[in-house]
């Protein structure tokens, strides 16, 4: 399987007047992520499924990935992407090419868990907002290899 770990795009700043989960993408975040999606399209990325954190900014980022999905591909929210990774996430990873959209530090932890078998080394895979890690293998601890790490700036350059 190919698994694309995506950190949400640029969101509104933290604010004591609202819940962190309610922060939306900014216009800049939507624009930059849309360009990044075009970069992924230039790499022939086509997705069978997108799973995302239920937090607003992750859901909005997942919607921006929709052009990469095959017809009828589901986009589903899972609470498992709004916390440190654990075994309960595996059922959400169905398909040959799946994207998951979430948050730091958990995306770094998930990448470290899948590649190294050790989620405590998540800082080794710091994701910039809109960044993507392209993994290949069996979605289990230590079962994947890192095929590519694509910072958002690289994705936008690929878009042309």
N, C-alpha and C positions, 0 to 999 in steps of 0.2 A: 504494500500500500504506500501511497504518497500522502504525506500529512503536511499541511501548511499551517504553521503557528503564526498568528497575526496579532500584533498589539493594536489596540484601537487607535484611531487617528487623534489629532490634536483636539482637546475638549476645553470647555469653559474652565476657568480657574476654580479652585476650591473656594467654598463660601460657607460660612457658619449658618447662613439662613436656609440652606437646603441640604438634603441628603447627598452624599457623594454619588450614590447610584443614579441620581437624577441629573447629573451633569451631561449636557448635550455637546455634540461636536460644534466647533466654530466653523464659520464660512471658510477660513483658511484651512482647517482640518479636512473639511469635505473636499475642497479643491485639490489639496495635495494628495489625499487618498485616492480620489478619482484618477489622477495622473498615475499614481502607483498601480492602480488596477489595470490601466492601459499598458503599463510596463509588464505586468504579469501576463496579460493577454499576448504580448509580443513573444513571451516564452512558451506560448501554447498551453498555458495552464487552463484546464477545464475541470470543474469540480462536480462531484456527485452529491455533495452534502456540505452545508455550512452549519456549524454549531457555534453559539455565542453565549457569552455571559448575559444575564437578563438586564444588566445595567445599561442605561440608555445609550451611552457613547459606544458600547460594544455592539448593541443592536443596530445602531445607525451605520457603523462601520461594516457590519455583515451585509446590510442592504446595499452598500456601495460595491460589494463583491458580487452581487447578483449577476452582472453581465458575464461572469466567468462560469456560471452554472449551466449544466446540461438541462434541457427542457424537463420541467417537473421536479428538479432537484430541491429537496427540502432545506429550509433555513429554520433552525430550531434553537430555542433558548434552553440553556441548562444551568442550573445553579452551580454545577460542578466547575464552571469556568469563572466563578466569582469567589474562589477560595484556593488554598494550596492544593495541588493535584493529589488525587487519591484514586484507588481502584474503581470507584463508582463512575468515573469518567468513561471507562472503556466502552460501555454500550452505546455511547453517543458517537463513537468513531466508526460508523458503518459506511463502507464504500471503498472504492479503489483510490479515489482522490478526494480528500476531505480537508476543509479549512476549519480551524477553530479560532475564534476571536475572543481575546481576553485582555487581562491587565498585568502590569508588573506589580510585584515581583513574581507573580504566579506563572506567567508565560516562560520566564527564564527557568523557574523551577521545573516546569513541565518539560522543557527542552532538555535540561540536565538529566531528568529522570529517564526520558526516553532514549537519550544518546549514551549517557554515562551510567545509568542505573542508580544515580544518587541525586535526589532532588535538592539536597543541601548545597550543591554546587551551582545553584541557579544564577548567582552573580557572574558566573563565567559566560552567560548568555544574556547580557543586558540588551533588552529590546528598546529601540527608539520608537516613538509613536508612529505607527504606520509601517513599522518594520516587519519582515517576514522571515521565518526560518523554514526551509524546505527540507523535510525529513523523508527518509524512505526506509521501509522495513516493516517489522511486526510491532504494532502499537502496544508495547509492554516495556517495563523498565529494562533499559540496556538493549532493547531490540531494534533500535533504529540507528541509521547513520545520518549525519548532517550532509545533505547534498549541496545546500547553498544557504548562506545567510545574506539576505538582501535588505540593506538599510533603505529607508524611504528615499533618500537622495538617489541611490542607484536605480531604484524602481522608476523614479520620475525621469531619469536620463534615458532609460530603456524605452520609455513612452515616446521620446523624441520631442 
